[in-house]
Amino acid sequence: YLAMGAHTVSFTMKNSIVRNKRNRGLLIQTQDVLIENCVFSAVQHGPVLIQADLNGSIEGVIPKDVTIRNCKFYNNSAYALADITVAAYVNGGYGKAGTIQNIAIENNFFAYGRSSVLDLKGVSGLSFKNNYVYLPALAPYYDQNNCCFNFMNVSGITIENSDFTHSNTLNYMRAFVTGTMDTETLVVDNNNNLERSDFI
């Protein structure tokens, strides 16, 4: 659990293994974060949750400038959360696009996930580049997790230079979009088995 109430602190985690957990792997509520060369395996409630909690208690600070790179994700997320969830919770719902900003997910490997690879709610300025995704959403807990990408209230999303081997589970979708999504700032380019039309 990474959070600071009065002051933000940077955090770096490298060369670590997080496995066999029934709850989250990392709960991130601070800024200037680097997660690098880590392995997440059999983390049942999602390996990485980047969360802004604005429901009145103002728990932690609003995350910003988070990089996740050169990591491996295996057989995670038996419950609702994705391999990586970035979510702003506001007044019992979700925040508008831009509540959480500047997230980079680069050069990671995702395999045999039970839920979505990436779940975004209230996010702007996220890049997903040079990643390899193999068979996500094999046993989704909810219908909205039966996809690779689950987006709500997002803008400035870039997905580039990544390779996807999609699941063939019943009703699987490459992307599931609700709420608002700024399609003018959506970039989906030079991927294998993923197109911009999957989001629109």
Residue pairs with C-beta under 8 A, 6 or more apart in sequence:
1 26
1 27
1 29
2 11
2 26
2 27
2 28
2 29
2 30
2 33
3 27
3 28
3 29
3 30
3 59
3 60
3 61
4 29
4 30
4 60
4 61
5 60
5 61
8 30
8 31
8 32
8 61
9 30
9 32
10 30
10 31
10 32
10 33
10 34
11 28
11 30
11 32
11 33
11 34
12 33
12 34
12 35
12 36
13 26
13 34
13 35
13 36
13 38
14 34
14 35
14 36
14 37
14 38
15 36
15 37
15 38
16 38
16 39
17 38
17 39
17 41
18 25
18 26
18 38
18 39
18 40
18 41
18 43
18 47
19 39
19 40
19 41
19 42
19 43
20 41
20 42
20 43
21 42
21 43
21 44
21 45
22 44
22 45
23 44
23 45
24 43
24 45
24 46
24 47
24 48
24 49
24 81
25 40
25 43
25 46
25 47
25 48
25 76
26 35
26 47
26 48
26 49
27 49
27 51
28 48
28 49
28 50
28 51
28 63
28 66
29 50
29 51
29 52
29 53
29 59
29 60
29 61
29 63
30 60
30 61
30 63
31 61
31 62
31 63
31 64
31 65
31 66
32 64
32 65
33 63
33 65
33 66
33 67
34 66
34 67
34 69
35 48
35 66
35 67
35 68
35 69
35 71
36 67
36 68
36 69
36 70
36 71
37 70
37 71
38 71
38 72
39 71
39 72
39 74
40 47
40 48
40 71
40 72
40 73
40 74
40 76
40 83
41 72
41 73
41 74
41 75
41 76
42 74
42 75
42 76
43 76
43 77
44 76
44 77
44 78
44 79
45 77
45 78
45 79
45 80
45 81
46 76
46 77
46 79
46 80
46 81
46 82
46 83
46 84
46 85
46 115
47 73
47 76
47 77
47 83
47 84
48 68
48 83
48 84
48 85
49 81
49 85
49 87
50 63
50 66
50 84
50 85
50 86
50 87
50 100
50 103
51 60
51 63
51 85
51 86
51 87
51 88
51 89
52 60
52 61
52 62
52 63
52 87
52 88
52 89
52 95
52 99
52 100
52 122
53 59
53 60
53 89
54 62
54 88
54 89
54 90
54 91
54 95
54 99
55 89
55 90
55 91
55 92
56 91
62 88
62 99
62 100
63 86
63 100
63 103
64 100
64 101
64 102
65 101
65 102
66 102
66 103
66 104
67 103
67 104
67 105
67 106
68 84
68 103
68 104
68 105
68 106
68 108
69 104
69 105
69 106
69 107
69 108
70 106
70 107
70 108
71 108
71 109
72 108
72 109
72 111
73 83
73 84
73 108
73 109
73 110
73 111
73 113
73 117
74 111
74 112
75 111
75 112
75 113
75 114
76 83
76 113
76 114
76 115
77 83
77 113
77 114
77 115
77 116
77 145
78 114
78 115
78 139
78 141
79 115
79 141
80 115
80 141
80 142
80 145
81 115
81 119
82 113
82 115
82 116
82 117
82 118
82 119
82 145
82 150
83 110
83 113
83 115
83 116
83 117
83 118
83 136
84 105
84 117
84 118
84 119
85 118
85 119
85 120
86 100
86 103
86 118
86 119
86 120
86 121
86 123
86 126
87 94
87 100
87 119
87 120
87 121
87 122
87 123
88 94
88 95
88 99
88 100
88 121
88 122
88 123
89 95
90 99
90 122
94 121
94 122
94 152
94 153
94 179
95 121
95 122
95 153
96 122
96 153
96 180
97 122
97 123
97 124
97 153
97 154
97 155
97 156
97 180
97 181
97 182
98 122
98 123
98 124
98 125
98 155
99 122
99 123
100 122
100 123
100 124
101 123
101 124
101 125
102 125
102 126
103 123
103 125
103 126
103 127
104 126
104 127
104 129
105 118
105 126
105 127
105 128
105 129
105 131
106 127
106 128
106 129
106 130
106 131
107 129
107 130
107 131
108 131
108 132
109 131
109 132
109 134
110 117
110 131
110 132
110 133
110 134
110 136
111 133
111 134
111 135
112 134
112 135
112 138
113 135
113 136
113 137
113 138
114 137
114 138
114 139
114 140
114 141
115 136
115 137
115 140
115 141
115 145
116 136
116 137
116 140
116 145
116 147
116 148
116 149
116 150
116 176
117 133
117 136
117 148
117 149
118 128
118 148
118 149
118 150
119 145
119 149
119 150
119 151
120 126
120 149
120 150
120 151
120 152
120 154
120 157
121 151
121 152
121 153
121 154
121 179
122 152
122 153
122 154
123 153
123 154
123 155
123 157
124 154
124 155
124 156
125 155
125 156
126 154
126 156
126 157
126 158
127 158
127 159
127 160
128 157
128 158
128 159
128 160
128 162
129 158
129 159
129 160
129 161
129 162
130 160
130 161
130 162
131 162
131 163
132 162
132 163
133 148
133 162
133 163
133 164
133 165
134 165
135 165
135 166
135 167
136 147
136 148
136 166
136 167
137 145
137 146
137 147
137 148
137 167
137 169
137 172
138 167
138 169
139 169
140 146
140 147
140 169
143 171
144 150
144 176
144 178
146 169
146 171
146 172
146 173
146 176
147 172
147 173
147 174
147 175
147 176
148 164
148 166
148 173
148 174
148 175
148 194
149 159
149 174
149 175
149 176
149 199
150 175
150 176
151 157
151 175
151 176
151 177
151 178
151 179
151 181
151 199
152 177
152 178
152 179
152 180
153 179
153 180
153 181
154 180
154 181
154 182
155 180
155 181
155 182
155 185
156 182
156 185
157 181
157 185
157 186
157 187
158 186
158 187
158 188
158 189
159 187
159 188
159 189
159 191
159 194
160 187
160 188
160 189
160 190
160 191
161 189
161 190
161 191
162 191
162 192
162 194
163 191
163 192
163 193
164 174
164 191
164 192
164 193
164 194
165 193
166 172
166 174
166 193
173 198
174 194
174 198
175 198
175 199
177 199
181 199
183 199
183 200
186 196
186 199
186 200
187 196
188 194
188 195
188 196
188 198
188 199
189 196
